[in-house]
Amino acid sequence: MYTQKNKLILCTCELGDEYPEEYWILHRFNKDKTLCALGLPFMPLEGFELLQYNNMLSWIMKTLNKHNSFDKEIVLKKGDVLSLRLKDFEDSFEFKYNGKIWVKYRNKNSFELINNYDEIQQGIVKSDLSAFLK
């Protein structure tokens, strides 16, 4: 499946107005944020798409917890949420830092991050994860 040479690299940079195909955002809870975004939720994944998503989710979480994937030192706080957007997946991958490791995270609703968290860091995913999908 995936070898050590295929590791996850999260490069820190400003994304600007146009997001690339693959990017990441680190969110931090803000108790004073009062935004209330509304919209339509995405339909849940099913079948083969769900299997691929869950396999990639597990691999990313193991990789994040095995070594530091960020290209520079980032001070993480308990409750930080990392979102990764990869070009071969409709749904983003989200992980919550519990103070020691990253764990799977699923929004209570589609707008929880927008309404309650600030984006504190962002960047580009520079790994070639296409081999994972073969």
N, CA, C and O atoms as a GROMACS GRO file, in nm:
protein
  536
    1MET      N    1   0.084  -0.118   0.000
    1MET     CA    2   0.000   0.000   0.000
    1MET      C    3   0.089   0.125   0.000
    1MET      O    4   0.131   0.169  -0.107
    2TYR      N    5   0.118   0.182   0.116
    2TYR     CA    6   0.196   0.305   0.122
    2TYR      C    7   0.327   0.280   0.194
    2TYR      O    8   0.329   0.211   0.296
    3THR      N    9   0.437   0.334   0.144
    3THR     CA   10   0.567   0.313   0.206
    3THR      C   11   0.611   0.440   0.277
    3THR      O   12   0.548   0.545   0.262
    4GLN      N   13   0.718   0.428   0.354
    4GLN     CA   14   0.768   0.542   0.432
    4GLN      C   15   0.807   0.659   0.341
    4GLN      O   16   0.798   0.775   0.381
    5LYS      N   17   0.853   0.629   0.218
    5LYS     CA   18   0.895   0.739   0.130
    5LYS      C   19   0.778   0.828   0.091
    5LYS      O   20   0.799   0.944   0.055
    6ASN      N   21   0.657   0.776   0.097
    6ASN     CA   22   0.538   0.855   0.064
    6ASN      C   23   0.484   0.916   0.193
    6ASN      O   24   0.386   0.865   0.249
    7LYS      N   25   0.544   1.021   0.240
    7LYS     CA   26   0.496   1.080   0.364
    7LYS      C   27   0.421   1.209   0.337
    7LYS      O   28   0.429   1.266   0.228
    8LEU      N   29   0.350   1.252   0.435
    8LEU     CA   30   0.267   1.370   0.426
    8LEU      C   31   0.350   1.494   0.459
    8LEU      O   32   0.412   1.499   0.565
    9ILE      N   33   0.350   1.592   0.370
    9ILE     CA   34   0.424   1.717   0.393
    9ILE      C   35   0.325   1.832   0.385
    9ILE      O   36   0.263   1.854   0.281
   10LEU      N   37   0.311   1.904   0.496
   10LEU     CA   38   0.219   2.018   0.503
   10LEU      C   39   0.302   2.146   0.502
   10LEU      O   40   0.356   2.186   0.605
   11CYS      N   41   0.312   2.210   0.388
   11CYS     CA   42   0.391   2.332   0.372
   11CYS      C   43   0.309   2.452   0.417
   11CYS      O   44   0.193   2.467   0.379
   12THR      N   45   0.370   2.537   0.497
   12THR     CA   46   0.302   2.656   0.548
   12THR      C   47   0.320   2.771   0.449
   12THR      O   48   0.432   2.803   0.409
   13CYS      N   49   0.209   2.830   0.411
   13CYS     CA   50   0.210   2.946   0.322
   13CYS      C   51   0.071   3.006   0.322
   13CYS      O   52  -0.026   2.940   0.360
   14GLU      N   53   0.061   3.129   0.279
   14GLU     CA   54  -0.070   3.193   0.263
   14GLU      C   55  -0.131   3.144   0.134
   14GLU      O   56  -0.065   3.139   0.030
   15LEU      N   57  -0.257   3.107   0.139
   15LEU     CA   58  -0.324   3.054   0.021
   15LEU      C   59  -0.383   3.163  -0.068
   15LEU      O   60  -0.404   3.140  -0.187
   16GLY      N   61  -0.410   3.278  -0.012
   16GLY     CA   62  -0.468   3.385  -0.091
   16GLY      C   63  -0.616   3.361  -0.117
   16GLY      O   64  -0.683   3.290  -0.042
   17ASP      N   65  -0.666   3.421  -0.225
   17ASP     CA   66  -0.809   3.411  -0.257
   17ASP      C   67  -0.846   3.280  -0.327
   17ASP      O   68  -0.957   3.231  -0.311
   18GLU      N   69  -0.754   3.225  -0.404
   18GLU     CA   70  -0.782   3.102  -0.477
   18GLU      C   71  -0.707   2.986  -0.414
   18GLU      O   72  -0.584   2.985  -0.407
   19TYR      N   73  -0.784   2.888  -0.367
   19TYR     CA   74  -0.725   2.772  -0.303
   19TYR      C   75  -0.674   2.673  -0.408
   19TYR      O   76  -0.740   2.653  -0.511
   20PRO      N   77  -0.557   2.611  -0.385
   20PRO     CA   78  -0.509   2.508  -0.478
   20PRO      C   79  -0.593   2.381  -0.464
   20PRO      O   80  -0.683   2.374  -0.380
   21GLU      N   81  -0.564   2.281  -0.546
   21GLU     CA   82  -0.639   2.154  -0.538
   21GLU      C   83  -0.622   2.085  -0.404
   21GLU      O   84  -0.716   2.026  -0.351
   22GLU      N   85  -0.502   2.091  -0.349
   22GLU     CA   86  -0.474   2.025  -0.221
   22GLU      C   87  -0.418   2.126  -0.123
   22GLU      O   88  -0.315   2.188  -0.149
   23TYR      N   89  -0.485   2.141  -0.010
   23TYR     CA   90  -0.442   2.238   0.090
   23TYR      C   91  -0.484   2.191   0.229
   23TYR      O   92  -0.562   2.097   0.244
   24TRP      N   93  -0.432   2.260   0.331
   24TRP     CA   94  -0.468   2.230   0.469
   24TRP      C   95  -0.493   2.361   0.543
   24TRP      O   96  -0.439   2.465   0.508
   25ILE      N   97  -0.576   2.353   0.647
   25ILE     CA   98  -0.605   2.468   0.732
   25ILE      C   99  -0.608   2.420   0.877
   25ILE      O  100  -0.671   2.318   0.907
   26LEU      N  101  -0.541   2.492   0.966
   26LEU     CA  102  -0.545   2.462   1.108
   26LEU      C  103  -0.642   2.561   1.173
   26LEU      O  104  -0.625   2.683   1.161
   27HIS      N  105  -0.743   2.508   1.243
   27HIS     CA  106  -0.847   2.589   1.305
   27HIS      C  107  -0.830   2.587   1.457
   27HIS      O  108  -0.790   2.485   1.514
   28ARG      N  109  -0.860   2.699   1.522
   28ARG     CA  110  -0.856   2.706   1.668
   28ARG      C  111  -0.988   2.764   1.717
   28ARG      O  112  -1.037   2.864   1.664
   29PHE      N  113  -1.046   2.698   1.819
   29PHE     CA  114  -1.174   2.740   1.874
   29PHE      C  115  -1.167   2.883   1.927
   29PHE      O  116  -1.069   2.922   1.990
   30ASN      N  117  -1.270   2.961   1.900
   30ASN     CA  118  -1.279   3.099   1.946
   30ASN      C  119  -1.415   3.115   2.014
   30ASN      O  120  -1.518   3.123   1.948
   31LYS      N  121  -1.414   3.119   2.148
   31LYS     CA  122  -1.540   3.126   2.224
   31LYS      C  123  -1.616   3.255   2.199
   31LYS      O  124  -1.736   3.262   2.227
   32ASP      N  125  -1.549   3.358   2.147
   32ASP     CA  126  -1.615   3.487   2.123
   32ASP      C  127  -1.669   3.502   1.981
   32ASP      O  128  -1.730   3.604   1.949
   33LYS      N  129  -1.646   3.404   1.896
   33LYS     CA  130  -1.691   3.414   1.757
   33LYS      C  131  -1.843   3.398   1.750
   33LYS      O  132  -1.899   3.307   1.811
   34THR      N  133  -1.908   3.487   1.676
   34THR     CA  134  -2.054   3.487   1.672
   34THR      C  135  -2.110   3.471   1.530
   34THR      O  136  -2.226   3.505   1.506
   35LEU      N  137  -2.030   3.421   1.439
   35LEU     CA  138  -2.074   3.401   1.302
   35LEU      C  139  -2.180   3.291   1.297
   35LEU      O  140  -2.172   3.194   1.373
   36CYS      N  141  -2.277   3.305   1.210
   36CYS     CA  142  -2.380   3.204   1.194
   36CYS      C  143  -2.402   3.179   1.044
   36CYS      O  144  -2.492   3.236   0.983
   37ALA      N  145  -2.316   3.092   0.986
   37ALA     CA  146  -2.327   3.059   0.844
   37ALA      C  147  -2.430   2.948   0.826
   37ALA      O  148  -2.440   2.858   0.908
   38LEU      N  149  -2.504   2.956   0.717
   38LEU     CA  150  -2.605   2.856   0.684
   38LEU      C  151  -2.584   2.811   0.540
   38LEU      O  152  -2.520   2.880   0.462
   39GLY      N  153  -2.638   2.696   0.507
   39GLY     CA  154  -2.628   2.647   0.370
   39GLY      C  155  -2.676   2.504   0.361
   39GLY      O  156  -2.741   2.453   0.452
   40LEU      N  157  -2.643   2.439   0.250
   40LEU     CA  158  -2.684   2.302   0.229
   40LEU      C  159  -2.570   2.206   0.263
   40LEU      O  160  -2.457   2.230   0.221
   41PRO      N  161  -2.598   2.099   0.337
   41PRO     CA  162  -2.492   2.001   0.368
   41PRO      C  163  -2.462   1.913   0.249
   41PRO      O  164  -2.545   1.899   0.158
   42PHE      N  165  -2.343   1.851   0.248
   42PHE     CA  166  -2.307   1.754   0.146
   42PHE      C  167  -2.372   1.620   0.178
   42PHE      O  168  -2.399   1.590   0.295
   43MET      N  169  -2.399   1.542   0.076
   43MET     CA  170  -2.452   1.408   0.098
   43MET      C  171  -2.340   1.318   0.150
   43MET      O  172  -2.225   1.334   0.109
   44PRO      N  173  -2.371   1.225   0.238
   44PRO     CA  174  -2.267   1.136   0.292
   44PRO      C  175  -2.210   1.043   0.186
   44PRO      O  176  -2.279   1.008   0.090
   45LEU      N  177  -2.085   1.005   0.205
   45LEU     CA  178  -2.021   0.910   0.113
   45LEU      C  179  -2.077   0.770   0.137
   45LEU      O  180  -2.127   0.740   0.245
   46GLU      N  181  -2.068   0.686   0.034
   46GLU     CA  182  -2.112   0.548   0.051
   46GLU      C  183  -2.034   0.458  -0.043
   46GLU      O  184  -1.968   0.505  -0.135
   47GLY      N  185  -2.041   0.328  -0.019
   47GLY     CA  186  -1.977   0.229  -0.104
   47GLY      C  187  -1.826   0.244  -0.112
   47GLY      O  188  -1.759   0.266  -0.011
   48PHE      N  189  -1.773   0.231  -0.236
   48PHE     CA  190  -1.629   0.234  -0.258
   48PHE      C  191  -1.568   0.368  -0.218
   48PHE      O  192  -1.458   0.372  -0.163
   49GLU      N  193  -1.639   0.478  -0.245
   49GLU     CA  194  -1.589   0.611  -0.206
   49GLU      C  195  -1.567   0.619  -0.056
   49GLU      O  196  -1.466   0.674  -0.010
   50LEU      N  197  -1.660   0.564   0.022
   50LEU     CA  198  -1.648   0.564   0.168
   50LEU      C  199  -1.530   0.478   0.212
   50LEU      O  200  -1.458   0.516   0.303
   51LEU      N  201  -1.510   0.363   0.148
   51LEU     CA  202  -1.397   0.276   0.181
   51LEU      C  203  -1.265   0.347   0.154
   51LEU      O  204  -1.175   0.344   0.238
   52GLN      N  205  -1.252   0.410   0.036
   52GLN     CA  206  -1.129   0.486   0.004
   52GLN      C  207  -1.107   0.599   0.103
   52GLN      O  208  -0.995   0.620   0.150
   53TYR      N  209  -1.213   0.671   0.135
   53TYR     CA  210  -1.204   0.783   0.228
   53TYR      C  211  -1.155   0.734   0.364
   53TYR      O  212  -1.062   0.792   0.422
   54ASN      N  213  -1.215   0.627   0.416
   54ASN     CA  214  -1.177   0.576   0.548
   54ASN      C  215  -1.034   0.523   0.550
   54ASN      O  216  -0.963   0.540   0.649
   55ASN      N  217  -0.990   0.459   0.440
   55ASN     CA  218  -0.851   0.412   0.433
   55ASN      C  219  -0.754   0.530   0.435
   55ASN      O  220  -0.654   0.527   0.506
   56MET      N  221  -0.785   0.634   0.357
   56MET     CA  222  -0.698   0.752   0.354
   56MET      C  223  -0.700   0.824   0.488
   56MET      O  224  -0.596   0.870   0.536
   57LEU      N  225  -0.817   0.835   0.550
   57LEU     CA  226  -0.830   0.898   0.682
   57LEU      C  227  -0.740   0.829   0.784
   57LEU      O  228  -0.668   0.895   0.859
   58SER      N  229  -0.743   0.697   0.787
   58SER     CA  230  -0.660   0.620   0.880
   58SER      C  231  -0.512   0.640   0.853
   58SER      O  232  -0.433   0.656   0.946
   59TRP      N  233  -0.473   0.639   0.723
   59TRP     CA  234  -0.333   0.658   0.689
   59TRP      C  235  -0.284   0.797   0.730
   59TRP      O  236  -0.175   0.810   0.786
   60ILE      N  237  -0.363   0.899   0.701
   60ILE     CA  238  -0.323   1.036   0.736
   60ILE      C  239  -0.308   1.049   0.888
   60ILE      O  240  -0.211   1.107   0.936
   61MET      N  241  -0.403   0.996   0.963
   61MET     CA  242  -0.398   1.006   1.110
   61MET      C  243  -0.273   0.936   1.165
   61MET      O  244  -0.205   0.989   1.252
   62LYS      N  245  -0.244   0.817   1.116
   62LYS     CA  246  -0.124   0.745   1.160
   62LYS      C  247   0.002   0.825   1.126
   62LYS      O  248   0.094   0.833   1.208
   63THR      N  249   0.005   0.882   1.007
   63THR     CA  250   0.121   0.960   0.963
   63THR      C  251   0.138   1.086   1.046
   63THR      O  252   0.250   1.120   1.086
   64LEU      N  253   0.030   1.156   1.074
   64LEU     CA  254   0.037   1.277   1.157
   64LEU      C  255   0.089   1.245   1.297
   64LEU      O  256   0.164   1.324   1.355
   65ASN      N  257   0.051   1.129   1.351
   65ASN     CA  258   0.091   1.092   1.486
   65ASN      C  259   0.228   1.026   1.493
   65ASN      O  260   0.286   1.014   1.600
   66LYS      N  261   0.281   0.983   1.377
   66LYS     CA  262   0.412   0.918   1.373
   66LYS      C  263   0.525   1.020   1.371
   66LYS      O  264   0.626   1.003   1.438
   67HIS      N  265   0.508   1.127   1.294
   67HIS     CA  266   0.611   1.231   1.284
   67HIS      C  267   0.546   1.366   1.253
   67HIS      O  268   0.431   1.371   1.209
   68ASN      N  269   0.619   1.472   1.274
   68ASN     CA  270   0.567   1.606   1.247
   68ASN      C  271   0.563   1.628   1.097
   68ASN      O  272   0.668   1.625   1.031
   69SER      N  273   0.446   1.649   1.042
   69SER     CA  274   0.431   1.666   0.898
   69SER      C  275   0.443   1.812   0.853
   69SER      O  276   0.454   1.839   0.734
   70PHE      N  277   0.440   1.905   0.948
   70PHE     CA  278   0.450   2.047   0.912
   70PHE      C  279   0.593   2.083   0.875
   70PHE      O  280   0.687   2.027   0.932
   71ASP      N  281   0.610   2.174   0.781
   71ASP     CA  282   0.744   2.212   0.737
   71ASP      C  283   0.812   2.312   0.831
   71ASP      O  284   0.929   2.344   0.813
   72LYS      N  285   0.738   2.362   0.929
   72LYS     CA  286   0.798   2.449   1.030
   72LYS      C  287   0.729   2.421   1.164
   72LYS      O  288   0.623   2.358   1.168
   73GLU      N  289   0.789   2.467   1.271
   73GLU     CA  290   0.734   2.442   1.405
   73GLU      C  291   0.603   2.517   1.424
   73GLU      O  292   0.596   2.638   1.406
   74ILE      N  293   0.500   2.444   1.461
   74ILE     CA  294   0.370   2.503   1.491
   74ILE      C  295   0.331   2.458   1.630
   74ILE      O  296   0.328   2.338   1.659
   75VAL      N  297   0.300   2.554   1.717
   75VAL     CA  298   0.258   2.521   1.853
   75VAL      C  299   0.110   2.486   1.850
   75VAL      O  300   0.025   2.571   1.825
   76LEU      N  301   0.082   2.360   1.876
   76LEU     CA  302  -0.056   2.313   1.875
   76LEU      C  303  -0.117   2.326   2.014
   76LEU      O  304  -0.048   2.315   2.115
   77LYS      N  305  -0.248   2.350   2.016
   77LYS     CA  306  -0.322   2.357   2.141
   77LYS      C  307  -0.429   2.249   2.141
   77LYS      O  308  -0.483   2.214   2.036
   78LYS      N  309  -0.460   2.198   2.257
   78LYS     CA  310  -0.566   2.100   2.270
   78LYS      C  311  -0.694   2.157   2.210
   78LYS      O  312  -0.733   2.269   2.243
   79GLY      N  313  -0.758   2.081   2.123
   79GLY     CA  314  -0.881   2.126   2.059
   79GLY      C  315  -0.861   2.183   1.919
   79GLY      O  316  -0.960   2.208   1.849
   80ASP      N  317  -0.735   2.205   1.876
   80ASP     CA  318  -0.711   2.252   1.739
   80ASP      C  319  -0.764   2.148   1.641
   80ASP      O  320  -0.758   2.028   1.667
   81VAL      N  321  -0.816   2.195   1.528
   81VAL     CA  322  -0.870   2.106   1.426
   81VAL      C  323  -0.792   2.130   1.296
   81VAL      O  324  -0.776   2.243   1.251
   82LEU      N  325  -0.742   2.020   1.238
   82LEU     CA  326  -0.671   2.025   1.112
   82LEU      C  327  -0.761   1.971   1.002
   82LEU      O  328  -0.811   1.858   1.012
   83SER      N  329  -0.783   2.051   0.898
   83SER     CA  330  -0.862   2.009   0.781
   83SER      C  331  -0.770   1.995   0.662
   83SER      O  332  -0.690   2.085   0.635
   84LEU      N  333  -0.779   1.885   0.592
   84LEU     CA  334  -0.703   1.863   0.470
   84LEU      C  335  -0.799   1.842   0.356
   84LEU      O  336  -0.897   1.768   0.367
   85ARG      N  337  -0.770   1.908   0.244
   85ARG     CA  338  -0.851   1.894   0.124
   85ARG      C  339  -0.763   1.832   0.018
   85ARG      O  340  -0.660   1.889  -0.018
   86LEU      N  341  -0.802   1.714  -0.033
   86LEU     CA  342  -0.724   1.644  -0.134
   86LEU      C  343  -0.805   1.633  -0.262
   86LEU      O  344  -0.926   1.613  -0.258
   87LYS      N  345  -0.738   1.645  -0.376
   87LYS     CA  346  -0.807   1.656  -0.505
   87LYS      C  347  -0.890   1.535  -0.542
   87LYS      O  348  -0.987   1.550  -0.616
   88ASP      N  349  -0.857   1.417  -0.495
   88ASP     CA  350  -0.930   1.297  -0.534
   88ASP      C  351  -1.048   1.264  -0.443
   88ASP      O  352  -1.111   1.159  -0.456
   89PHE      N  353  -1.079   1.355  -0.350
   89PHE     CA  354  -1.187   1.330  -0.254
   89PHE      C  355  -1.280   1.451  -0.247
   89PHE      O  356  -1.234   1.565  -0.242
   90GLU      N  357  -1.411   1.425  -0.247
   90GLU     CA  358  -1.507   1.534  -0.235
   90GLU      C  359  -1.511   1.590  -0.094
   90GLU      O  360  -1.528   1.711  -0.076
   91ASP      N  361  -1.496   1.504   0.007
   91ASP     CA  362  -1.505   1.545   0.146
   91ASP      C  363  -1.366   1.575   0.201
   91ASP      O  364  -1.268   1.512   0.160
   92SER      N  365  -1.356   1.670   0.292
   92SER     CA  366  -1.226   1.699   0.352
   92SER      C  367  -1.198   1.600   0.464
   92SER      O  368  -1.289   1.532   0.513
   93PHE      N  369  -1.072   1.592   0.505
   93PHE     CA  370  -1.029   1.507   0.616
   93PHE      C  371  -1.005   1.597   0.736
   93PHE      O  372  -0.934   1.697   0.726
   94GLU      N  373  -1.064   1.564   0.849
   94GLU     CA  374  -1.052   1.650   0.967
   94GLU      C  375  -1.006   1.570   1.088
   94GLU      O  376  -1.050   1.458   1.112
   95PHE      N  377  -0.913   1.633   1.164
   95PHE     CA  378  -0.855   1.571   1.281
   95PHE      C  379  -0.852   1.673   1.394
   95PHE      O  380  -0.829   1.792   1.369
   96LYS      N  381  -0.873   1.627   1.517
   96LYS     CA  382  -0.869   1.716   1.633
   96LYS      C  383  -0.751   1.676   1.720
   96LYS      O  384  -0.728   1.557   1.745
   97TYR      N  385  -0.676   1.775   1.766
   97TYR     CA  386  -0.560   1.751   1.852
   97TYR      C  387  -0.609   1.743   1.997
   97TYR      O  388  -0.667   1.839   2.048
   98ASN      N  389  -0.585   1.630   2.062
   98ASN     CA  390  -0.634   1.612   2.198
   98ASN      C  391  -0.531   1.650   2.305
   98ASN      O  392  -0.550   1.618   2.423
   99GLY      N  393  -0.425   1.716   2.266
   99GLY     CA  394  -0.319   1.756   2.358
   99GLY      C  395  -0.197   1.667   2.346
   99GLY      O  396  -0.089   1.704   2.391
  100LYS      N  397  -0.214   1.547   2.286
  100LYS     CA  398  -0.103   1.453   2.268
  100LYS      C  399  -0.097   1.399   2.126
  100LYS      O  400   0.010   1.390   2.066
  101ILE      N  401  -0.213   1.364   2.071
  101ILE     CA  402  -0.218   1.306   1.937
  101ILE      C  403  -0.337   1.362   1.859
  101ILE      O  404  -0.427   1.424   1.916
  102TRP      N  405  -0.335   1.337   1.728
  102TRP     CA  406  -0.448   1.371   1.641
  102TRP      C  407  -0.547   1.255   1.643
  102TRP      O  408  -0.507   1.139   1.634
  103VAL      N  409  -0.676   1.288   1.653
  103VAL     CA  410  -0.782   1.187   1.648
  103VAL      C  411  -0.881   1.226   1.539
  103VAL      O  412  -0.889   1.342   1.499
  104LYS      N  413  -0.957   1.127   1.491
  104LYS     CA  414  -1.059   1.155   1.389
  104LYS      C  415  -1.158   1.256   1.444
  104LYS      O  416  -1.195   1.252   1.561
  105TYR      N  417  -1.199   1.347   1.359
  105TYR     CA  418  -1.294   1.451   1.400
  105TYR      C  419  -1.400   1.464   1.293
  105TYR      O  420  -1.370   1.465   1.174
  106ARG      N  421  -1.520   1.475   1.336
  106ARG     CA  422  -1.632   1.496   1.243
  106ARG      C  423  -1.714   1.612   1.296
  106ARG      O  424  -1.758   1.609   1.411
  107ASN      N  425  -1.736   1.713   1.214
  107ASN     CA  426  -1.817   1.828   1.254
  107ASN      C  427  -1.954   1.784   1.303
  107ASN      O  428  -2.013   1.690   1.249
  108LYS      N  429  -2.005   1.851   1.405
  108LYS     CA  430  -2.142   1.827   1.448
  108LYS      C  431  -2.238   1.866   1.336
  108LYS      O  432  -2.340   1.801   1.314
  109ASN      N  433  -2.204   1.973   1.267
  109ASN     CA  434  -2.278   2.015   1.148
  109ASN      C  435  -2.177   2.074   1.051
  109ASN      O  436  -2.063   2.100   1.088
  110SER      N  437  -2.218   2.096   0.930
  110SER     CA  438  -2.126   2.141   0.825
  110SER      C  439  -2.061   2.276   0.852
  110SER      O  440  -1.958   2.308   0.794
  111PHE      N  441  -2.120   2.354   0.940
  111PHE     CA  442  -2.072   2.492   0.958
  111PHE      C  443  -2.007   2.516   1.094
  111PHE      O  444  -1.982   2.632   1.130
  112GLU      N  445  -1.979   2.411   1.169
  112GLU     CA  446  -1.920   2.428   1.302
  112GLU      C  447  -1.785   2.500   1.296
  112GLU      O  448  -1.760   2.590   1.376
  113LEU      N  449  -1.697   2.461   1.203
  113LEU     CA  450  -1.566   2.526   1.195
  113LEU      C  451  -1.578   2.673   1.156
  113LEU      O  452  -1.510   2.758   1.214
  114ILE      N  453  -1.662   2.704   1.060
  114ILE     CA  454  -1.680   2.842   1.016
  114ILE      C  455  -1.737   2.928   1.129
  114ILE      O  456  -1.693   3.040   1.151
  115ASN      N  457  -1.834   2.873   1.201
  115ASN     CA  458  -1.904   2.950   1.304
  115ASN      C  459  -1.827   2.964   1.435
  115ASN      O  460  -1.844   3.063   1.505
  116ASN      N  461  -1.743   2.866   1.469
  116ASN     CA  462  -1.684   2.865   1.603
  116ASN      C  463  -1.532   2.864   1.608
  116ASN      O  464  -1.474   2.872   1.717
  117TYR      N  465  -1.466   2.856   1.495
  117TYR     CA  466  -1.320   2.845   1.494
  117TYR      C  467  -1.259   2.953   1.405
  117TYR      O  468  -1.321   3.000   1.310
  118ASP      N  469  -1.136   2.992   1.439
  118ASP     CA  470  -1.058   3.083   1.355
  118ASP      C  471  -0.957   3.001   1.277
  118ASP      O  472  -0.907   2.899   1.326
  119GLU      N  473  -0.925   3.043   1.156
  119GLU     CA  474  -0.817   2.982   1.079
  119GLU      C  475  -0.688   3.045   1.126
  119GLU      O  476  -0.668   3.166   1.110
  120ILE      N  477  -0.598   2.964   1.186
  120ILE     CA  478  -0.475   3.022   1.241
  120ILE      C  479  -0.351   2.994   1.156
  120ILE      O  480  -0.250   3.063   1.170
  121GLN      N  481  -0.358   2.894   1.069
  121GLN     CA  482  -0.246   2.864   0.981
  121GLN      C  483  -0.302   2.788   0.861
  121GLN      O  484  -0.405   2.721   0.872
  122GLN      N  485  -0.235   2.798   0.749
  122GLN     CA  486  -0.280   2.729   0.629
  122GLN      C  487  -0.162   2.700   0.540
  122GLN      O  488  -0.052   2.752   0.561
  123GLY      N  489  -0.184   2.617   0.440
  123GLY     CA  490  -0.077   2.587   0.348
  123GLY      C  491  -0.117   2.484   0.244
  123GLY      O  492  -0.234   2.452   0.227
  124ILE      N  493  -0.017   2.434   0.175
  124ILE     CA  494  -0.036   2.342   0.064
  124ILE      C  495   0.011   2.203   0.105
  124ILE      O  496   0.112   2.188   0.174
  125VAL      N  497  -0.064   2.101   0.063
  125VAL     CA  498  -0.021   1.963   0.081
  125VAL      C  499   0.071   1.931  -0.035
  125VAL      O  500   0.029   1.938  -0.151
  126LYS      N  501   0.197   1.896  -0.006
  126LYS     CA  502   0.294   1.874  -0.113
  126LYS      C  503   0.327   1.727  -0.134
  126LYS      O  504   0.425   1.696  -0.203
  127SER      N  505   0.251   1.637  -0.079
  127SER     CA  506   0.275   1.494  -0.097
  127SER      C  507   0.203   1.442  -0.219
  127SER      O  508   0.095   1.490  -0.254
  128ASP      N  509   0.263   1.343  -0.283
  128ASP     CA  510   0.194   1.276  -0.394
  128ASP      C  511   0.122   1.156  -0.335
  128ASP      O  512   0.182   1.051  -0.313
  129LEU      N  513  -0.007   1.173  -0.310
  129LEU     CA  514  -0.086   1.068  -0.247
  129LEU      C  515  -0.160   0.983  -0.350
  129LEU      O  516  -0.240   0.897  -0.313
  130SER      N  517  -0.134   1.005  -0.478
  130SER     CA  518  -0.205   0.931  -0.583
  130SER      C  519  -0.176   0.782  -0.578
  130SER      O  520  -0.262   0.702  -0.615
  131ALA      N  521  -0.058   0.742  -0.534
  131ALA     CA  522  -0.024   0.600  -0.525
  131ALA      C  523  -0.114   0.528  -0.426
  131ALA      O  524  -0.137   0.408  -0.438
  132PHE      N  525  -0.164   0.601  -0.329
  132PHE     CA  526  -0.252   0.542  -0.228
  132PHE      C  527  -0.383   0.495  -0.290
  132PHE      O  528  -0.445   0.401  -0.239
  133LEU      N  529  -0.425   0.558  -0.396
  133LEU     CA  530  -0.554   0.530  -0.457
  133LEU      C  531  -0.550   0.414  -0.556
  133LEU      O  532  -0.654   0.373  -0.608
  134LYS      N  533  -0.432   0.361  -0.584
  134LYS     CA  534  -0.418   0.251  -0.682
  134LYS      C  535  -0.450   0.119  -0.619
  134LYS      O  536  -0.444   0.016  -0.687
   0.00000   0.00000   0.00000
